[in-house]
Amino acid sequence: MGIKKFFKDAFADMKASAKAQHEVDKANFAAAKAESKAQWEEAKMSPKARQAKMQEEREEQIKKANERKAVAEERIKKAKGEN
């Protein structure tokens, strides 16, 4: 393997890596832009709509907490040998 081929391959790899990273950066930028727009639209919501959204989020958090609790209680039963 000559030095010329080594550098040719190295620069080709760097080019491919830079291109892939650029795609990642574009996707991250698009996601950040969409999130920013969502936050802006949420900020413009009426107080009743905002209150309803907050209630939905709280209900979702309660649901997830109850699921975690059930899993933990099942683990406790298994650890005690009650199953």
Buried (B, 14 or more C-beta within 10 A) or exposed (E): EEEEEEEEEEEEEEEEEEEEEEEEEEEEEEEEEEEEEEEEEEEEEEEEEEEEEEEEEEEEEEEEEEEEEEEEEEEEEEEEEEE
